[in-house]
């Protein structure tokens, strides 16, 4: 993989060809570049407009986001993906928001318009499609336990409520963040908790890890092991070279589970469609990110 570009690179480099990219901190682990490049390579022979397009990895810190987005617009970038920690702060950096992004209070996809960046989110729809694919079921009538209250969690929470979940329990290390998210969503099905205080979960709950716990091999479990049951489904939105501790424990307990690669592929495909008007084929993207 190529080294990530930084704000300093954006300040001095020029781009002759149209580009796409993903911004985050950290970003070196991101599989978005190889995934999107695989989609471009699979489509470019029949779509000549894609032949000069490439997808870049950009290491942009939270305080650098506004300047970076201005520079990327100036450099002619066609579209961008955003990951931690930019999905909420980007709300202040766009000229308009899609209904989904506005309702979720989160942005993961930017589209170039004549007026500036337009903000969208494909996280929620990507999660629901990935969950259906991996578990064989949706969230209708079920208890969804959402671990974390950041940008991805916001989009997934809104999507689960819209899809008819029976209850949504939002748990965060800082319970005030869970409560703030619940208040913004205005739905009586929502309950909140701190991660440390999770003591009893429904036997068939869908548990969704949206914290960053799992990115590193030594990360602790994001919730107590005792609340995990065989009939649950665990969806860890993180991914890496190793299986997270949460998924290892799920394997040990016989709980069906998946990591974040399927969601990455689905949300990425939906973003790609918004940028280019073309829904990319799944198999090249799946192969590129090592999804099983």
N, C-alpha and C positions, 0 to 999 in steps of 0.2 A: 504494500500500500504506500502511496505517496505521503510525504510528511504533510501535516495540516498547515494551511496558510494562516497567517496571523493578521491582526490589524495593521501592523507595520508593512506587511506585504501588500495589503490593499491600498496603502497610501503611496506606494511607489510603482506597482505593477500595472500593466495595461492588458486588456483582453481583446484579441482580434475576432474571436468567434463567440457566439452566444453560449452562456454557461448556466448551470444549475448548481446548487450546493446545499450543504447542511451546516448549521451553526450550533455550537454547543461548548460547554466547559464542564466536564472533560469531553473530548471528541475523538481521541485516537482509537477508541474501541469501536466506533460506529461502523456498521456494515452497510449503511445507506449508499456510500459511493460505489462499492462493488455491485450492489443490487441494482441500482439505477443504471449503471454502465452496462450491466448484462441486459437490461430491458432495451437500452438504446441500441446495443449491438444486434439484438434479435430483430429489431424493427427497421433499422436504417436502410437495408437494401430495397425495401418496398416503400420507404418513406425518406426520400433524399434530403428533406429538410432537417432530419435528425443526424445526418452524417458528421457534421462539424460540432455537434453538441457534446459537451462533457459535463461531468458532475464532480464537484470538488468538496473537500472536507475543510472546514474553517474553524480554527480554535479562537473563539471570541468570548471574552469575559463579560460578565453582566454589565459592568459599567461602560463597556465598549460597544454595546449593541446598537445604540442610535447612530453613532458615527459609522459603524460598519455597514448598517443597512443603507445609509445615504451613499456610501462609496460603492456598494454593490449595485445600487440603482444607477449611479453615474456610469459604472463600467458596463452597463447593459445586460446584467443578469436577467434571465427570463422568469426564474422562480427559485424559491428557497424552502428548505425544511428547517424547523427550529426544534431543538431538544433542550434538555436541562442546561441552564436555568432560565431560558428565554421565553417560555410559552405564555407567561402572564405579562411580563414587562413589554412584550411586543405589542400588546393592545394599545399602547400609547404611541406606537411608531407607524401605524397604518392609516390610510386615508378612509378606509371603510372596512366593515366586518360582515361576513356572511351571517345569516340567521343562526346557524349552528355555533359559530365561534362566539357570537354575542351572547347566546343563551348559556354556553359553557363557560364563558369568561376565560377562554384559552385559545391560543393560536399555534398551529404547528406547520402551516403551509402559507407561504406568501406568493402572490401572483402579481407580476408586473402589469400595471395599467398606465395610461398616459398621465394620470394624476399622481401616481405613486404606488406604494405597495398596498395590495388588497389582502386582508387577513382572513384565513379560513382554518378550519380544523377537520382533519380526516381521522383523528384518533378514535373518536367514539364509534363511528361506522366501521373503522378497521378492526376495533376490538370485537364488536358484535359479530362480524363476519368470521373472524379468527376463532372465536369461542364456538360458534356453530360448527365450524369445520373440525375443530379438535375434540369437542365434547359430544357433538351430535345433538346438542340442545341449545336453546336460547335462555333468556333470563325471565321470561314471562311467568309471573306468579312466584318466583323464587326469591330467596334472601341472598342479596349480594353484599359481601363484606369487602369494602374498599380500604386498603391499607395505604395511607398517604393522602395528602390534600393539595398536591401541586398541580401543574398544568395538565398532565395526562389524566390525573385523577378527576379533575374538573370535567374534562370532556367525556370520560367514561361514565361518570356519575350521571350527567345529563342524558347520555345515550341509554343507560339502563333504565332510568325513570321513564323516558319516552317509549321504551320497548315494553313497559308494563311489569317491571320487577315488583314483587310483593312487598319487599322491604329493602332499604339501602342503609347499611351501617357503615359510617365513615369513621375510621380510626386513624389517629395521627399521633406521633410522638408528642407534639404540642396540641393538646385537645382544643385550644382556642382556634387553631387553624381549621380543624374539622368543623367546629361550630360556625366559623365564618363562612365556610363553603356551604354548609347546610342552610344557613340563613339566606345566602344568595340564590339558592335553588327553590326556596319556598314550596316545600312539598311535605305533607304530613307523614309520608312513608319513611322519612329520613330519621335515623338515630345517630348519635355520635358517642365516641369513646376515645380514651387514650389507648395507644397500643399496649401499654403495660397493664391496663385494666380489662383486657379481653379475657373473660373467664369461661364463657359458654357460647358456642355458636350452633346454629341449626345443623342437623346431621347431613342435610343435602345442600348446604350453602355453596355458592360460588365465591371463592376467595381470590381476590385480585390484588397482587402486590404492585403498587405504584410508587413505593419508596425506592431509594437507590441502594438499599440493602440487598446484596446479591451481585453487585458489580465486581466485588473483590472476593477471593476465596475465603478470607478470614472473617467476612461479615457475619454478624449474628443473625439469628432468626428474627423476622419482623414481628412475630407474634408468638405466644406461648405454645409449645408443642402439644400441651395437654388438650387444646381446643380442637385439634385436627382429628377428623373421623374418616373412615374409608369411603363413605358415600358422597363426600364432598368433591368438588373439582377445584384444583388450584391453578390459577393462571398467573405466572410471574412475568410481568412486563419487561423485566431486565433480561439481558442475554450476555453471554461472554464465551470464552474458550472453555470454561468449566461450567458444570451445572451448579446453580446456586445451592446454598445450604437448605433453603426452603424446599427446593425440588428434590434434593437428596433425601430429606426427611419424608417427603410425600412418597417417594419410591419405597422407602423402608416400611411405610405404613400401608402400602397398597392403594394409595389415593391417585386417581387419574389426574394428570397434570400436563402443562406445556410451558415452555419459556416464551420470551417475547418475540421470537423470530417470525411467527405467523402474523402477529399484529403488525410488526415492522413491514412485512411484505404487503399486507392488505392496505395499511394506511399509505404506504409508499406508492402502491399502484393507483390508488384514488387521487393522490397528489399529482402523479405523472399524467393521469387523464385530464386533470384540470389545467396543467401546463400546456399539454400538446394536443388535447382532443382525442387521444388514443389510449384505450385501456390496454396495458401491456400484458403479455402472456405470463402466466404464473410460474411455469416450470423453470425458465432461465433464472428468474429472480430467486426461486426456492433453492436451486442448486448453488447459486452464487453465495448465499448466506449460510449454507450448511444446514438448512431446515430439514428435520426428519418428520 
